[in-house]
Amino acid sequence: MRVFVTGATGFLGRHLVTQLKNRGDLVTAVGSRTCDLTSAHSLSQFCDPFDQIYHLAAWTQAGDFCLRHPGEQWLINQKINTHVLDWWKEKQPQAKLICMGTSCSYDPSLPLIEENYLRGEPIDSLFTYAMTKRMLLSGLQALHKQFGMNYLYLIPSTLYGPGYHTDSRQLHFIFDLIRKILRGVHYGEEVILWGDGEQMRELIHVDDFIEALLQLVERENHTHINIGGGREYSIKQFATLISEEVGFCSSQIGYDLTRYVGARSKVLSIQKLLSSLPHFQPRSLKRGLQETIHWYLDACSPTERK
Ligand SMILES: NC(=O)c1ccc[n+]([C@@H]2O[C@H](COP(=O)([O-])OP(=O)(O)OC[C@H]3O[C@@H](n4cnc5c(N)ncnc54)[C@H](OP(=O)(O)O)[C@@H]3O)[C@@H](O)[C@H]2O)c1
């Protein structure tokens, strides 16, 4: 199979490219340095027909990044998505386009079921990023409606696992917890987490996500599907599990009520996923966290862990 991957240098992209190559696909993988998708002509160099296009590229980070960059996020992500959809329609209409959504696009006051993805309003702090992801789905739906083009739009909960970024970007909460607690262990630093610790979050291990994604791509067409772990935990529970794993006393953890916490609760319904893949069973949180912590200890020198 001939496959094209945008966002191939990102956290998900690196894992996906490895798995696509392992299954024998001929993979063309691009990141922003090899193909800047904000430029209208960036994709014109890719003329050979692809069977599948995985569009993972997006300009975002975790924490309060979206709150601080709403205008840039609108311009950059709208350009990226429009250029990919335009190239697909004009040059690659035979390909199935697989795109990534986000749980942030849901209105948190509604059940997080696929029928509600385009309903209500995303939370204010993530509004622009969330709306560009909604527009991406709207574009796919429109191109399917008018031209019969085939797509699949997958909505991950927060991804975790080995191989995350080790640069200075804003980390997804689970990597931030690991970093802070390890610094408590290694340097005796105070561990202070954002919010009251009662906010609930859900994770999906990146390899479990890809396993589900690759099976869904074979079975499902022109629809959108949540992929999550199916269960949420409080930040305190995550912190306790990490502390147990690395030998830190979790009662020493403090909470900063003045800091940004985002949505209070976020768990995707996975009924649609399970109706397509009834045997889907993500690994346990304990096992996934162990893998992630061990990777983190190997990948980041003590200075990088700062
Ligand atoms: N990680 C999560 O928990 C999560 C959850 C929900 C949805 N998602 C979605 O899943 C997808 C992958 O997420 P991720 O965590 O792998 O993201 P990531 O690590 O931030 O990677 C983003 C990718 O997009 C590329 N990119 C950014 N700007 C670009 C541009 N102007 N032109 C071309 N490529 C550009 C980056 O290239 P460079 O490396 O060259 O900068 C990188 O390869 C994204 O669409 C994201 O919205 C992720």
The ligand as a Gaussian input file, in Angstrom:
#p B3LYP/6-31G(d) Opt

LIG

0 1
 N       -1.330000      14.183000      21.314000
 C       -2.596000      14.139000      21.720000
 O       -2.894000      13.850000      22.881000
 C       -3.709000      14.431000      20.738000
 C       -5.012000      14.375000      21.203000
 C       -6.040000      14.662000      20.307000
 C       -5.771000      14.954000      18.982000
 N       -4.499000      14.995000      18.562000
 C       -4.249000      15.302000      17.146000
 O       -3.438000      14.297000      16.596000
 C       -2.544000      14.860000      15.642000
 C       -1.118000      14.490000      16.000000
 O       -0.859000      14.939000      17.331000
 P        0.612000      14.917000      17.927000
 O        0.492000      14.854000      19.396000
 O        1.442000      13.938000      17.201000
 O        1.089000      16.396000      17.524000
 P        2.579000      16.967000      17.537000
 O        3.488000      16.047000      18.248000
 O        2.466000      18.378000      17.993000
 O        2.979000      16.943000      16.003000
 C        2.439000      17.879000      15.120000
 C        2.927000      17.573000      13.740000
 O        2.390000      18.566000      12.853000
 C        3.450000      19.094000      12.100000
 N        3.198000      20.473000      11.706000
 C        2.990000      21.551000      12.491000
 N        2.888000      22.657000      11.742000
 C        3.051000      22.262000      10.447000
 C        3.094000      22.949000       9.200000
 N        2.954000      24.270000       9.108000
 N        3.302000      22.211000       8.079000
 C        3.469000      20.878000       8.135000
 N        3.435000      20.170000       9.278000
 C        3.245000      20.860000      10.417000
 C        4.679000      19.005000      12.995000
 O        5.866000      19.092000      12.213000
 P        7.266000      19.536000      12.906000
 O        7.673000      18.400000      13.797000
 O        8.186000      19.677000      11.743000
 O        6.988000      20.792000      13.654000
 C        4.457000      17.635000      13.605000
 O        4.886000      16.627000      12.730000
 C       -2.819000      16.354000      15.636000
 O       -3.698000      16.638000      14.579000
 C       -3.497000      16.611000      16.954000
 O       -4.382000      17.701000      16.880000
 C       -3.448000      14.737000      19.406000

